[in-house]
Amino acid sequence: MHGSPDSPLSALWRPLADRYRPIREVGRGGMATVFLATDLRHGRDVAIKVVHPEISTALGAERFLREIRIAARLQHPNILPVLDSGDDGGHLWYSMPFVAGESLRASSASRRTSPGR
């Protein structure tokens, strides 16, 4: 999971080691990679979204953290809350509750191909 000691992924997990234990990658999209991890403080599974480096550079840490603060204030039954976030060594990330099941992409694809929908 961690890769070599000098890999970009290892560089991310080192500063988070006292808070999160990575389990596995669960998805990858155009903007971020999502990992299943254990929140060590609360003993729960979380999803950690790590923004791809090229997006991080274009977006900038200040803007990302400002937008995450706004997202963290959202409260709606259909929106997962932001639990934590940060900029660790140039890696922009945030965590949210982990919801097991198929990805949005897979769910959308199955709806398009299902007869009668």
N, CA, C and O atoms as a printed pandas DataFrame, in Angstrom:
     atom_number atom_name residue_name chain_id  residue_number  x_coord  y_coord  z_coord
0              1         N          MET        A               1    0.821   -1.202    0.000
1              2        CA          MET        A               1    0.000    0.000    0.000
2              3         C          MET        A               1    0.860    1.258    0.000
3              4         O          MET        A               1    0.566    2.208   -0.726
4              5         N          HIS        A               2    1.895    1.274    0.790
5              6        CA          HIS        A               2    2.678    2.492    0.940
6              7         C          HIS        A               2    3.643    2.758   -0.202
7              8         O          HIS        A               2    4.037    3.907   -0.401
8              9         N          GLY        A               3    4.040    1.745   -0.959
9             10        CA          GLY        A               3    5.025    1.953   -2.008
10            11         C          GLY        A               3    6.402    2.083   -1.398
11            12         O          GLY        A               3    6.603    1.775   -0.224
12            13         N          SER        A               4    7.347    2.539   -2.195
13            14        CA          SER        A               4    8.705    2.695   -1.688
14            15         C          SER        A               4    8.752    3.835   -0.681
15            16         O          SER        A               4    7.888    4.712   -0.684
16            17         N          PRO        A               5    9.783    3.819    0.196
17            18        CA          PRO        A               5    9.863    4.870    1.237
18            19         C          PRO        A               5    9.884    6.284    0.680
19            20         O          PRO        A               5    9.507    7.224    1.380
20            21         N          ASP        A               6   10.319    6.457   -0.569
21            22        CA          ASP        A               6   10.404    7.798   -1.145
22            23         C          ASP        A               6    9.279    8.098   -2.122
23            24         O          ASP        A               6    9.310    9.133   -2.788
24            25         N          SER        A               7    8.283    7.218   -2.224
25            26        CA          SER        A               7    7.193    7.442   -3.167
26            27         C          SER        A               7    6.312    8.591   -2.700
27            28         O          SER        A               7    6.248    8.885   -1.507
28            29         N          PRO        A               8    5.631    9.241   -3.644
29            30        CA          PRO        A               8    4.722   10.326   -3.255
30            31         C          PRO        A               8    3.661    9.859   -2.263
31            32         O          PRO        A               8    3.281   10.608   -1.363
32            33         N          LEU        A               9    3.181    8.628   -2.422
33            34        CA          LEU        A               9    2.160    8.113   -1.507
34            35         C          LEU        A               9    2.715    7.973   -0.095
35            36         O          LEU        A               9    2.033    8.320    0.869
36            37         N          SER        A              10    3.933    7.476    0.042
37            38        CA          SER        A              10    4.560    7.371    1.364
38            39         C          SER        A              10    4.732    8.745    1.987
39            40         O          SER        A              10    4.555    8.915    3.193
40            41         N          ALA        A              11    5.077    9.725    1.159
41            42        CA          ALA        A              11    5.249   11.085    1.666
42            43         C          ALA        A              11    3.941   11.626    2.229
43            44         O          ALA        A              11    3.955   12.428    3.162
44            45         N          LEU        A              12    2.822   11.200    1.678
45            46        CA          LEU        A              12    1.529   11.632    2.216
46            47         C          LEU        A              12    1.223   10.926    3.528
47            48         O          LEU        A              12    0.841   11.570    4.505
48            49         N          TRP        A              13    1.390    9.597    3.556
49            50        CA          TRP        A              13    0.957    8.832    4.728
50            51         C          TRP        A              13    1.826    9.069    5.954
51            52         O          TRP        A              13    1.345    8.914    7.076
52            53         N          ARG        A              14    3.091    9.439    5.776
53            54        CA          ARG        A              14    3.951    9.687    6.949
54            55         C          ARG        A              14    3.354   10.737    7.885
55            56         O          ARG        A              14    3.242   10.470    9.082
56            57         N          PRO        A              15    2.963   11.924    7.396
57            58        CA          PRO        A              15    2.413   12.916    8.328
58            59         C          PRO        A              15    1.044   12.530    8.883
59            60         O          PRO        A              15    0.616   13.067    9.905
60            61         N          LEU        A              16    0.363   11.613    8.223
61            62        CA          LEU        A              16   -0.975   11.208    8.681
62            63         C          LEU        A              16   -0.945    9.954    9.547
63            64         O          LEU        A              16   -1.992    9.513   10.022
64            65         N          ALA        A              17    0.237    9.370    9.763
65            66        CA          ALA        A              17    0.356    8.067   10.427
66            67         C          ALA        A              17   -0.219    8.036   11.842
67            68         O          ALA        A              17   -0.646    6.979   12.305
68            69         N          ASP        A              18   -0.237    9.165   12.531
69            70        CA          ASP        A              18   -0.796    9.159   13.888
70            71         C          ASP        A              18   -2.323    9.274   13.880
71            72         O          ASP        A              18   -2.961    9.115   14.921
72            73         N          ARG        A              19   -2.913    9.552   12.704
73            74        CA          ARG        A              19   -4.369    9.725   12.624
74            75         C          ARG        A              19   -5.058    8.675   11.758
75            76         O          ARG        A              19   -6.183    8.270   12.052
76            77         N          TYR        A              20   -4.386    8.229   10.685
77            78        CA          TYR        A              20   -5.021    7.320    9.732
78            79         C          TYR        A              20   -4.102    6.162    9.368
79            80         O          TYR        A              20   -2.886    6.322    9.265
80            81         N          ARG        A              21   -4.698    5.005    9.176
81            82        CA          ARG        A              21   -3.971    3.847    8.653
82            83         C          ARG        A              21   -4.585    3.491    7.308
83            84         O          ARG        A              21   -5.748    3.092    7.257
84            85         N          PRO        A              22   -3.827    3.627    6.204
85            86        CA          PRO        A              22   -4.378    3.300    4.889
86            87         C          PRO        A              22   -4.629    1.801    4.760
87            88         O          PRO        A              22   -3.853    0.984    5.255
88            89         N          ILE        A              23   -5.725    1.456    4.085
89            90        CA          ILE        A              23   -6.062    0.056    3.856
90            91         C          ILE        A              23   -5.857   -0.287    2.388
91            92         O          ILE        A              23   -5.128   -1.223    2.060
92            93         N          ARG        A              24   -6.506    0.477    1.497
93            94        CA          ARG        A              24   -6.372    0.198    0.068
94            95         C          ARG        A              24   -6.932    1.360   -0.733
95            96         O          ARG        A              24   -7.690    2.187   -0.225
96            97         N          GLU        A              25   -6.537    1.400   -1.998
97            98        CA          GLU        A              25   -7.111    2.359   -2.937
98            99         C          GLU        A              25   -8.486    1.839   -3.337
99           100         O          GLU        A              25   -8.644    0.653   -3.625
100          101         N          VAL        A              26   -9.479    2.723   -3.356
101          102        CA          VAL        A              26  -10.834    2.304   -3.747
102          103         C          VAL        A              26  -11.315    2.956   -5.033
103          104         O          VAL        A              26  -12.318    2.525   -5.601
104          105         N          GLY        A              27  -10.629    3.972   -5.497
105          106        CA          GLY        A              27  -11.054    4.609   -6.733
106          107         C          GLY        A              27  -10.089    5.680   -7.181
107          108         O          GLY        A              27   -9.287    6.205   -6.409
108          109         N          ARG        A              28  -10.200    5.985   -8.472
109          110        CA          ARG        A              28   -9.336    7.009   -9.064
110          111         C          ARG        A              28  -10.156    7.735  -10.117
111          112         O          ARG        A              28  -10.815    7.107  -10.946
112          113         N          GLY        A              29  -10.113    9.042  -10.079
113          114        CA          GLY        A              29  -10.838    9.839  -11.061
114          115         C          GLY        A              29   -9.933   10.898  -11.646
115          116         O          GLY        A              29   -8.715   10.861  -11.474
116          117         N          GLY        A              30  -10.541   11.839  -12.337
117          118        CA          GLY        A              30   -9.785   12.883  -12.997
118          119         C          GLY        A              30   -9.131   13.867  -12.049
119          120         O          GLY        A              30   -8.139   14.501  -12.406
120          121         N          MET        A              31   -9.672   14.006  -10.840
121          122        CA          MET        A              31   -9.144   15.005   -9.914
122          123         C          MET        A              31   -8.435   14.419   -8.702
123          124         O          MET        A              31   -7.570   15.071   -8.117
124          125         N          ALA        A              32   -8.794   13.182   -8.312
125          126        CA          ALA        A              32   -8.267   12.653   -7.059
126          127         C          ALA        A              32   -8.252   11.129   -7.057
127          128         O          ALA        A              32   -8.893   10.472   -7.877
128          129         N          THR        A              33   -7.496   10.597   -6.104
129          130        CA          THR        A              33   -7.499    9.167   -5.815
130          131         C          THR        A              33   -8.118    9.015   -4.431
131          132         O          THR        A              33   -7.833    9.797   -3.524
132          133         N          VAL        A              34   -8.971    7.997   -4.276
133          134        CA          VAL        A              34   -9.673    7.777   -3.018
134          135         C          VAL        A              34   -9.136    6.509   -2.361
135          136         O          VAL        A              34   -8.982    5.473   -3.008
136          137         N          PHE        A              35   -8.855    6.612   -1.073
137          138        CA          PHE        A              35   -8.356    5.494   -0.296
138          139         C          PHE        A              35   -9.298    5.181    0.854
139          140         O          PHE        A              35   -9.877    6.084    1.457
140          141         N          LEU        A              36   -9.445    3.917    1.148
141          142        CA          LEU        A              36  -10.110    3.482    2.371
142          143         C          LEU        A              36   -9.039    3.490    3.445
143          144         O          LEU        A              36   -7.946    2.966    3.233
144          145         N          ALA        A              37   -9.337    4.074    4.585
145          146        CA          ALA        A              37   -8.388    4.137    5.692
146          147         C          ALA        A              37   -9.143    3.990    7.004
147          148         O          ALA        A              37  -10.359    4.174    7.063
148          149         N          THR        A              38   -8.410    3.659    8.041
149          150        CA          THR        A              38   -8.985    3.609    9.384
150          151         C          THR        A              38   -8.643    4.898   10.100
151          152         O          THR        A              38   -7.480    5.298   10.151
152          153         N          ASP        A              39   -9.651    5.549   10.653
153          154        CA          ASP        A              39   -9.468    6.724   11.502
154          155         C          ASP        A              39   -9.080    6.167   12.870
155          156         O          ASP        A              39   -9.927    5.628   13.583
156          157         N          LEU        A              40   -7.813    6.293   13.238
157          158        CA          LEU        A              40   -7.300    5.673   14.459
158          159         C          LEU        A              40   -7.897    6.277   15.720
159          160         O          LEU        A              40   -8.091    5.568   16.708
160          161         N          ARG        A              41   -8.185    7.536   15.708
161          162        CA          ARG        A              41   -8.730    8.204   16.895
162          163         C          ARG        A              41  -10.148    7.734   17.199
163          164         O          ARG        A              41  -10.516    7.569   18.362
164          165         N          HIS        A              42  -10.952    7.517   16.141
165          166        CA          HIS        A              42  -12.366    7.200   16.344
166          167         C          HIS        A              42  -12.727    5.765   15.992
167          168         O          HIS        A              42  -13.876    5.360   16.162
168          169         N          GLY        A              43  -11.766    4.993   15.506
169          170        CA          GLY        A              43  -12.006    3.589   15.204
170          171         C          GLY        A              43  -13.060    3.366   14.133
171          172         O          GLY        A              43  -13.911    2.485   14.262
172          173         N          ARG        A              44  -13.002    4.169   13.071
173          174        CA          ARG        A              44  -13.997    4.048   12.007
174          175         C          ARG        A              44  -13.303    4.072   10.652
175          176         O          ARG        A              44  -12.186    4.572   10.514
176          177         N          ASP        A              45  -13.993    3.519    9.653
177          178        CA          ASP        A              45  -13.491    3.581    8.289
178          179         C          ASP        A              45  -13.832    4.939    7.697
179          180         O          ASP        A              45  -14.928    5.464    7.894
180          181         N          VAL        A              46  -12.881    5.493    6.974
181          182        CA          VAL        A              46  -13.080    6.768    6.287
182          183         C          VAL        A              46  -12.555    6.651    4.861
183          184         O          VAL        A              46  -11.724    5.796    4.555
184          185         N          ALA        A              47  -13.051    7.514    4.012
185          186        CA          ALA        A              47  -12.513    7.669    2.665
186          187         C          ALA        A              47  -11.632    8.908    2.691
187          188         O          ALA        A              47  -12.050    9.970    3.153
188          189         N          ILE        A              48  -10.419    8.766    2.195
189          190        CA          ILE        A              48   -9.512    9.905    2.093
190          191         C          ILE        A              48   -9.285   10.180    0.621
191          192         O          ILE        A              48   -8.769    9.334   -0.109
192          193         N          LYS        A              49   -9.675   11.370    0.188
193          194        CA          LYS        A              49   -9.482   11.785   -1.204
194          195         C          LYS        A              49   -8.209   12.606   -1.271
195          196         O          LYS        A              49   -8.060   13.615   -0.582
196          197         N          VAL        A              50   -7.295   12.152   -2.112
197          198        CA          VAL        A              50   -6.022   12.837   -2.307
198          199         C          VAL        A              50   -6.040   13.452   -3.701
199          200         O          VAL        A              50   -6.115   12.740   -4.703
200          201         N          VAL        A              51   -5.971   14.760   -3.756
201          202        CA          VAL        A              51   -6.034   15.483   -5.020
202          203         C          VAL        A              51   -4.749   15.204   -5.806
203          204         O          VAL        A              51   -3.652   15.242   -5.249
204          205         N          HIS        A              52   -4.897   14.923   -7.108
205          206        CA          HIS        A              52   -3.743   14.658   -7.965
206          207         C          HIS        A              52   -2.822   15.878   -7.960
207          208         O          HIS        A              52   -3.295   17.013   -7.902
208          209         N          PRO        A              53   -1.504   15.647   -8.021
209          210        CA          PRO        A              53   -0.538   16.757   -7.935
210          211         C          PRO        A              53   -0.762   17.867   -8.960
211          212         O          PRO        A              53   -0.629   19.045   -8.627
212          213         N          GLU        A              54   -1.101   17.510  -10.206
213          214        CA          GLU        A              54   -1.297   18.553  -11.222
214          215         C          GLU        A              54   -2.523   19.411  -10.905
215          216         O          GLU        A              54   -2.545   20.600  -11.223
216          217         N          ILE        A              55   -3.530   18.823  -10.287
217          218        CA          ILE        A              55   -4.719   19.582   -9.872
218          219         C          ILE        A              55   -4.370   20.445   -8.665
219          220         O          ILE        A              55   -4.789   21.599   -8.572
220          221         N          SER        A              56   -3.600   19.873   -7.741
221          222        CA          SER        A              56   -3.166   20.630   -6.554
222          223         C          SER        A              56   -2.415   21.886   -6.955
223          224         O          SER        A              56   -2.635   22.962   -6.400
224          225         N          THR        A              57   -1.520   21.733   -7.935
225          226        CA          THR        A              57   -0.727   22.874   -8.397
226          227         C          THR        A              57   -1.624   23.930   -9.024
227          228         O          THR        A              57   -1.477   25.121   -8.749
228          229         N          ALA        A              58   -2.551   23.493   -9.867
229          230        CA          ALA        A              58   -3.439   24.443  -10.543
230          231         C          ALA        A              58   -4.402   25.115   -9.562
231          232         O          ALA        A              58   -4.687   26.307   -9.677
232          233         N          LEU        A              59   -4.890   24.349   -8.615
233          234        CA          LEU        A              59   -5.881   24.859   -7.665
234          235         C          LEU        A              59   -5.234   25.724   -6.596
235          236         O          LEU        A              59   -5.742   26.797   -6.270
236          237         N          GLY        A              60   -4.124   25.266   -6.055
237          238        CA          GLY        A              60   -3.444   25.972   -4.978
238          239         C          GLY        A              60   -4.006   25.591   -3.623
239          240         O          GLY        A              60   -5.214   25.420   -3.464
240          241         N          ALA        A              61   -3.127   25.462   -2.659
241          242        CA          ALA        A              61   -3.514   25.018   -1.321
242          243         C          ALA        A              61   -4.502   25.973   -0.654
243          244         O          ALA        A              61   -5.458   25.534   -0.013
244          245         N          GLU        A              62   -4.275   27.259   -0.802
245          246        CA          GLU        A              62   -5.138   28.246   -0.135
246          247         C          GLU        A              62   -6.581   28.127   -0.629
247          248         O          GLU        A              62   -7.517   28.103    0.171
248          249         N          ARG        A              63   -6.751   28.053   -1.934
249          250        CA          ARG        A              63   -8.105   27.937   -2.497
250          251         C          ARG        A              63   -8.741   26.609   -2.096
251          252         O          ARG        A              63   -9.913   26.571   -1.719
252          253         N          PHE        A              64   -7.970   25.512   -2.175
253          254        CA          PHE        A              64   -8.487   24.207   -1.785
254          255         C          PHE        A              64   -8.985   24.230   -0.342
255          256         O          PHE        A              64  -10.105   23.801   -0.067
256          257         N          LEU        A              65   -8.167   24.722    0.574
257          258        CA          LEU        A              65   -8.552   24.740    1.988
258          259         C          LEU        A              65   -9.750   25.654    2.232
259          260         O          LEU        A              65  -10.588   25.356    3.083
260          261         N          ARG        A              66   -9.841   26.755    1.504
261          262        CA          ARG        A              66  -11.002   27.650    1.619
262          263         C          ARG        A              66  -12.268   26.922    1.161
263          264         O          ARG        A              66  -13.301   27.001    1.826
264          265         N          GLU        A              67  -12.193   26.208    0.020
265          266        CA          GLU        A              67  -13.363   25.489   -0.485
266          267         C          GLU        A              67  -13.743   24.309    0.421
267          268         O          GLU        A              67  -14.926   24.004    0.573
268          269         N          ILE        A              68  -12.763   23.656    1.013
269          270        CA          ILE        A              68  -13.054   22.558    1.949
270          271         C          ILE        A              68  -13.745   23.103    3.201
271          272         O          ILE        A              68  -14.655   22.463    3.728
272          273         N          ARG        A              69  -13.328   24.266    3.678
273          274        CA          ARG        A              69  -14.002   24.876    4.846
274          275         C          ARG        A              69  -15.470   25.151    4.533
275          276         O          ARG        A              69  -16.335   24.957    5.388
276          277         N          ILE        A              70  -15.753   25.601    3.313
277          278        CA          ILE        A              70  -17.148   25.837    2.903
278          279         C          ILE        A              70  -17.894   24.512    2.835
279          280         O          ILE        A              70  -19.007   24.403    3.348
280          281         N          ALA        A              71  -17.295   23.507    2.209
281          282        CA          ALA        A              71  -17.934   22.185    2.090
282          283         C          ALA        A              71  -18.188   21.560    3.462
283          284         O          ALA        A              71  -19.191   20.874    3.654
284          285         N          ALA        A              72  -17.296   21.791    4.403
285          286        CA          ALA        A              72  -17.438   21.218    5.745
286          287         C          ALA        A              72  -18.647   21.787    6.493
287          288         O          ALA        A              72  -19.147   21.162    7.428
288          289         N          ARG        A              73  -19.111   22.953    6.091
289          290        CA          ARG        A              73  -20.279   23.557    6.744
290          291         C          ARG        A              73  -21.604   23.088    6.146
291          292         O          ARG        A              73  -22.665   23.347    6.715
292          293         N          LEU        A              74  -21.554   22.406    5.015
293          294        CA          LEU        A              74  -22.787   21.931    4.383
294          295         C          LEU        A              74  -23.436   20.839    5.215
295          296         O          LEU        A              74  -22.760   19.932    5.703
296          297         N          GLN        A              75  -24.735   20.929    5.373
297          298        CA          GLN        A              75  -25.485   19.908    6.099
298          299         C          GLN        A              75  -26.723   19.559    5.298
299          300         O          GLN        A              75  -27.644   20.365    5.163
300          301         N          HIS        A              76  -26.730   18.348    4.769
301          302        CA          HIS        A              76  -27.857   17.868    3.978
302          303         C          HIS        A              76  -27.819   16.352    4.018
303          304         O          HIS        A              76  -26.735   15.769    4.010
304          305         N          PRO        A              77  -28.981   15.691    4.062
305          306        CA          PRO        A              77  -28.987   14.215    4.144
306          307         C          PRO        A              77  -28.313   13.526    2.958
307          308         O          PRO        A              77  -27.878   12.382    3.091
308          309         N          ASN        A              78  -28.214   14.183    1.812
309          310        CA          ASN        A              78  -27.613   13.566    0.628
310          311         C          ASN        A              78  -26.162   13.977    0.392
311          312         O          ASN        A              78  -25.596   13.675   -0.659
312          313         N          ILE        A              79  -25.560   14.662    1.359
313          314        CA          ILE        A              79  -24.163   15.101    1.231
314          315         C          ILE        A              79  -23.371   14.533    2.395
315          316         O          ILE        A              79  -23.720   14.740    3.557
316          317         N          LEU        A              80  -22.289   13.807    2.071
317          318        CA          LEU        A              80  -21.407   13.305    3.123
318          319         C          LEU        A              80  -20.608   14.458    3.705
319          320         O          LEU        A              80  -20.139   15.322    2.965
320          321         N          PRO        A              81  -20.448   14.483    5.026
321          322        CA          PRO        A              81  -19.696   15.578    5.636
322          323         C          PRO        A              81  -18.187   15.410    5.459
323          324         O          PRO        A              81  -17.675   14.295    5.368
324          325         N          VAL        A              82  -17.499   16.533    5.414
325          326        CA          VAL        A              82  -16.038   16.544    5.443
326          327         C          VAL        A              82  -15.641   16.380    6.905
327          328         O          VAL        A              82  -16.103   17.131    7.764
328          329         N          LEU        A              83  -14.786   15.400    7.189
329          330        CA          LEU        A              83  -14.364   15.149    8.568
330          331         C          LEU        A              83  -13.046   15.834    8.907
331          332         O          LEU        A              83  -12.855   16.312   10.025
332          333         N          ASP        A              84  -12.149   15.876    7.944
333          334        CA          ASP        A              84  -10.802   16.389    8.183
334          335         C          ASP        A              84  -10.213   16.780    6.831
335          336         O          ASP        A              84  -10.712   16.346    5.792
336          337         N          SER        A              85   -9.172   17.582    6.832
337          338        CA          SER        A              85   -8.524   17.961    5.584
338          339         C          SER        A              85   -7.143   18.504    5.884
339          340         O          SER        A              85   -6.794   18.776    7.033
340          341         N          GLY        A              86   -6.361   18.655    4.818
341          342        CA          GLY        A              86   -5.060   19.238    5.037
342          343         C          GLY        A              86   -4.234   19.375    3.777
343          344         O          GLY        A              86   -4.612   18.940    2.689
344          345         N          ASP        A              87   -3.094   19.996    3.978
345          346        CA          ASP        A              87   -2.068   20.158    2.958
346          347         C          ASP        A              87   -0.794   19.655    3.608
347          348         O          ASP        A              87   -0.119   20.396    4.323
348          349         N          ASP        A              88   -0.465   18.401    3.362
349          350        CA          ASP        A              88    0.707   17.792    3.978
350          351         C          ASP        A              88    1.762   17.547    2.911
351          352         O          ASP        A              88    1.614   16.673    2.057
352          353         N          GLY        A              89    2.811   18.321    2.974
353          354        CA          GLY        A              89    3.903   18.171    2.025
354          355         C          GLY        A              89    3.482   18.397    0.594
355          356         O          GLY        A              89    4.018   17.770   -0.320
356          357         N          GLY        A              90    2.517   19.294    0.383
357          358        CA          GLY        A              90    2.031   19.562   -0.963
358          359         C          GLY        A              90    0.932   18.615   -1.420
359          360         O          GLY        A              90    0.428   18.752   -2.535
360          361         N          HIS        A              91    0.555   17.665   -0.585
361          362        CA          HIS        A              91   -0.555   16.755   -0.887
362          363         C          HIS        A              91   -1.825   17.341   -0.290
363          364         O          HIS        A              91   -1.946   17.449    0.931
364          365         N          LEU        A              92   -2.770   17.719   -1.140
365          366        CA          LEU        A              92   -4.060   18.225   -0.680
366          367         C          LEU        A              92   -4.987   17.028   -0.522
367          368         O          LEU        A              92   -5.089   16.196   -1.423
368          369         N          TRP        A              93   -5.660   16.938    0.614
369          370        CA          TRP        A              93   -6.518   15.791    0.895
370          371         C          TRP        A              93   -7.656   16.192    1.812
371          372         O          TRP        A              93   -7.599   17.210    2.502
372          373         N          TYR        A              94   -8.699   15.358    1.802
373          374        CA          TYR        A              94   -9.758   15.496    2.797
374          375         C          TYR        A              94  -10.359   14.129    3.059
375          376         O          TYR        A              94  -10.282   13.222    2.230
376          377         N          SER        A              95  -10.965   14.002    4.245
377          378        CA          SER        A              95  -11.574   12.726    4.602
378          379         C          SER        A              95  -13.069   12.921    4.823
379          380         O          SER        A              95  -13.545   13.994    5.193
380          381         N          MET        A              96  -13.780   11.829    4.579
381          382        CA          MET        A              96  -15.226   11.807    4.765
382          383         C          MET        A              96  -15.607   10.387    5.174
383          384         O          MET        A              96  -14.788    9.478    5.042
384          385         N          PRO        A              97  -16.822   10.172    5.664
385          386        CA          PRO        A              97  -17.221    8.810    6.020
386          387         C          PRO        A              97  -17.109    7.893    4.802
387          388         O          PRO        A              97  -17.383    8.304    3.675
388          389         N          PHE        A              98  -16.704    6.652    5.045
389          390        CA          PHE        A              98  -16.629    5.671    3.968
390          391         C          PHE        A              98  -17.989    5.005    3.838
391          392         O          PHE        A              98  -18.545    4.518    4.822
392          393         N          VAL        A              99  -18.519    4.984    2.633
393          394        CA          VAL        A              99  -19.791    4.323    2.350
394          395         C          VAL        A              99  -19.490    3.178    1.386
395          396         O          VAL        A              99  -19.092    3.406    0.244
396          397         N          ALA        A             100  -19.684    1.952    1.855
397          398        CA          ALA        A             100  -19.412    0.786    1.016
398          399         C          ALA        A             100  -20.460    0.694   -0.089
399          400         O          ALA        A             100  -21.616    1.072    0.103
400          401         N          GLY        A             101  -20.049    0.198   -1.220
401          402        CA          GLY        A             101  -20.961    0.034   -2.350
402          403         C          GLY        A             101  -20.261    0.397   -3.631
403          404         O          GLY        A             101  -19.059    0.664   -3.650
404          405         N          GLU        A             102  -21.025    0.403   -4.700
405          406        CA          GLU        A             102  -20.421    0.702   -5.988
406          407         C          GLU        A             102  -20.171    2.196   -6.135
407          408         O          GLU        A             102  -20.794    3.018   -5.464
408          409         N          SER        A             103  -19.259    2.523   -7.016
409          410        CA          SER        A             103  -18.926    3.921   -7.253
410          411         C          SER        A             103  -20.080    4.613   -7.974
411          412         O          SER        A             103  -20.960    3.956   -8.530
412          413         N          LEU        A             104  -20.065    5.920   -7.957
413          414        CA          LEU        A             104  -21.067    6.698   -8.683
414          415         C          LEU        A             104  -20.989    6.367  -10.166
415          416         O          LEU        A             104  -22.021    6.239  -10.825
416          417         N          ARG        A             105  -19.775    6.227  -10.701
417          418        CA          ARG        A             105  -19.592    5.892  -12.111
418          419         C          ARG        A             105  -20.240    4.540  -12.432
419          420         O          ARG        A             105  -20.946    4.417  -13.432
420          421         N          ALA        A             106  -20.003    3.525  -11.588
421          422        CA          ALA        A             106  -20.583    2.193  -11.827
422          423         C          ALA        A             106  -22.107    2.227  -11.681
423          424         O          ALA        A             106  -22.825    1.592  -12.454
424          425         N          SER        A             107  -22.582    2.957  -10.706
425          426        CA          SER        A             107  -24.028    3.068  -10.502
426          427         C          SER        A             107  -24.698    3.738  -11.691
427          428         O          SER        A             107  -25.750    3.294  -12.150
428          429         N          SER        A             108  -24.087    4.807  -12.190
429          430        CA          SER        A             108  -24.642    5.507  -13.353
430          431         C          SER        A             108  -24.633    4.612  -14.586
431          432         O          SER        A             108  -25.592    4.600  -15.357
432          433         N          ALA        A             109  -23.560    3.871  -14.769
433          434        CA          ALA        A             109  -23.447    2.975  -15.929
434          435         C          ALA        A             109  -24.501    1.881  -15.867
435          436         O          ALA        A             109  -25.102    1.549  -16.889
436          437         N          SER        A             110  -24.738    1.315  -14.689
437          438        CA          SER        A             110  -25.732    0.258  -14.583
438          439         C          SER        A             110  -27.151    0.791  -14.819
439          440         O          SER        A             110  -28.004    0.074  -15.343
440          441         N          ARG        A             111  -27.400    2.028  -14.439
441          442        CA          ARG        A             111  -28.705    2.636  -14.693
442          443         C          ARG        A             111  -28.930    2.857  -16.187
443          444         O          ARG        A             111  -30.039    2.676  -16.691
444          445         N          ARG        A             112  -27.857    3.252  -16.892
445          446        CA          ARG        A             112  -27.976    3.499  -18.340
446          447         C          ARG        A             112  -28.221    2.209  -19.114
447          448         O          ARG        A             112  -28.884    2.219  -20.151
448          449         N          THR        A             113  -27.686    1.096  -18.609
449          450        CA          THR        A             113  -27.801   -0.159  -19.342
450          451         C          THR        A             113  -28.956   -1.032  -18.882
451          452         O          THR        A             113  -29.266   -2.036  -19.523
452          453         N          SER        A             114  -29.603   -0.658  -17.766
453          454        CA          SER        A             114  -30.715   -1.457  -17.257
454          455         C          SER        A             114  -31.981   -1.198  -18.070
455          456         O          SER        A             114  -32.353   -0.043  -18.278
456          457         N          PRO        A             115  -32.654   -2.266  -18.537
457          458        CA          PRO        A             115  -33.909   -2.064  -19.270
458          459         C          PRO        A             115  -34.990   -1.483  -18.368
459          460         O          PRO        A             115  -35.063   -1.801  -17.181
460          461         N          GLY        A             116  -35.804   -0.649  -18.932
461          462        CA          GLY        A             116  -36.935   -0.090  -18.198
462          463         C          GLY        A             116  -36.586    1.075  -17.308
463          464         O          GLY        A             116  -37.426    1.514  -16.523
464          465         N          ARG        A             117  -35.400    1.583  -17.399
465          466        CA          ARG        A             117  -35.037    2.739  -16.552
466          467         C          ARG        A             117  -34.976    3.984  -17.367
467          468         O          ARG        A             117  -34.688    5.056  -16.836
